[in-house]
Amino acid sequence: MSVDNKTEAHNNVWNTLSAVDVSEHIEKKGNLSYLSWAWAWGTLMEHYPEAEFSFRDWDGSPAFFLA
C-alpha cells in the first residue's frame, strides 16, 4: 500500500470513529474522564472486525500496537 493510500485509509478510520457518539459511555475517576477499554475496543470491532492488536517490546519497553 502506498503512503498516499495509507494516509487515506487512516483518515477514513479517523473520520468513522471520531463520528461515534461516546458521551453516554464516559466514565469518571477523580478528575479524569475516560472510556473503558472494553467498550472502545468493541466499538472499533463493530466498524472494523478485521482489526487486531498486539503487545511487543519496543526499545526495551512493552508497547501496544494496532494492526
N, C-alpha and C positions, 0 to 999 in steps of 0.2 A: 504494500500500500504506500503510495507516495505521501510526502509530507503534507501536501495540499489536501489529499483525501483524508488523512488522519485528523487534520485540523477541522475539516468539515464534519467528520464523524464525532469528534469531541464536542464541537459546537452543537450538533444535533442532540447529543446526550444531555449536555448542559441545559439547552432550551427545553427539553422534555421534562427533566427532573426539577428544574427550577420553577416550572409551572405548577407543580404539585402543591396543593394547599396543606401545609403541615400544622396549621395553627391549633387544631384540635388534639395534636399529639405532642405538643411541647410539654416537657416535664421541668420541674424546678428543684434545685437543691441549693440551699443557701441563696446567694445572689446570682447563681448561674442558671441559664436556660439551656436545655439540650433535648435531642431526640434520642429515644432508645435505639441502640444498635439493631435490635431485632426488628423493630418497626421499619427503620430506614432500609435495612437490607431486604426485607420483604417487599417494600415498595419498589426498590430498584429491580428486584426479580420479577415483579409484575410487568414492568416495562421492558426489561432485558433479561429474559430467562436463561440466556447463554452466559451471563456474567459469572466470573469466578474470582476468588481471592486466594491469596497465599501469604504465609509468613516466611520471610527469608532473612538471611544475615546480610547486612549492608554496612560495610566499613566497620565490622566488628560489633554492630548493634542489631538487635532484631528489628525488622521493618515489615510493614504491611503493604501489600501490593494488590491492586485490582487488575485483572486481566481482561 
